[in-house]
Amino acid sequence: MLRNVELGIFLFFVITNLLIITLYSILQEYLAFKYLLLITLFLVLLSAWAIAKLSIEPMREQLTQLEHFSKEILHELNLPINTIMTNTAMLKKKITDERTLKRFGRIEAACDMLQERYKELDYLIKKQMQHEQMERLDVALLVEERLNLLMPLYPQAKFSSDLEAISVNIDKIGLAKVIDNIIDNSVKYSSEDAEIYISTKDKVLSITDKGQGMSEVEIFQIFDRYYQGDESAIGFGIGLGLVKNYCDRYKIKLHVDSTKGVGTSMRLDFSGVV
């Protein structure tokens, strides 16, 4: 399809320019220079508009189809997630064995995470349509909310926190993704008994781990898309790129302190956010 579009634009450009040159050579014998210049300028602008429309229209059509497809997939995802959660809750009522209950708990935690991914996909679709959902929130309460969701998914990790209120007007779902990504990286690049400390104080959210840490060279690379310090780690290396983009968009100052073999601390300074 794109090759046909390229060929169509190329032919249109060549034919249009040939017609303008031919028309110019014919009319210059009959019209004054200023009128001839105005006509030529009008034809050039008209051809430029037509070329732009030919270029963008197929892309607009593709994006519209992709948007409809994404919405349909989003709708279809909701039913199986709710079905799993409902049936898991019903089955748990008949279980008394502690080990089995823990397994059901992990299933429920995974379903909660799927629901979060569902909300994120909905958020990304709306964001593409420029429908931002700004709201006044307390960062400390959002951190507690994320920890309640994430802690069952990382049973090996030890979490501690010291949280005080930070009130900001911001996109909640995007900030939740930022917090999730940083915590996920803290656990991923730590030993099995990961220790994660989270604090909110003086308009700053800090997430600190005692993991493998990074060199100065690695710190400069971590926000590059697809970069992974540990190639064996699960993921695609895009999480911290998303974190950086979000912070830049909402004027959050992002600082990284890390020492190889000691750990990493990531700080989000909200002092520039209203």
C-alpha angles and dihedrals in degrees: 000000000000091000090055089049091051091049092047093051091047093051092044091051094049095045093045093051092047090051092048092050092047093047091047093052091050098045097045089077093056107031136060116253096252093053091045090051092050093050092048091049091050092051092048092051091046092051091046090053091048092049091049091051092048089051099047103036097072090046091049090051091050092049091049091052091047091051092051090047092050092051091050092049090047091053093048092050094059096065100056092044092053091044092054092047094047095048093044090054091050093049092048091062090066096046124091101163109108096216092050091048089054090053091051088048090056090049090052091048090051090050090051088053091049089053088052090052087049090055091046092053090049088049093050092050091050090045090055086055089050094245101141117186104216118181141161110255144160111245091207092057090047090052090052090049092051093046091053088055099041103040095074088053092055103041091159094059125088114220126194129172145186108195133182126173121279112181116203138158104230148125102288100196092049092049090049088055090051093052092045092051094050093047091046090053091047091055094039094054096043132082121269091274094052117185115209123184120191127188138172114200137144093003091307128116111203126190113187131181137182093224135128094296128206140260121240090259092054092049089059091051104043095088093052111109113259094008115140123181090202113040091197092060118106115252143054102267096247101108099087091042087060090047091054093047092051093048092048091049095052097036095248112156109230119203129180124197117181140160123194110253093006108069147259136269122196117193127195111198111203095182090109093051118091 
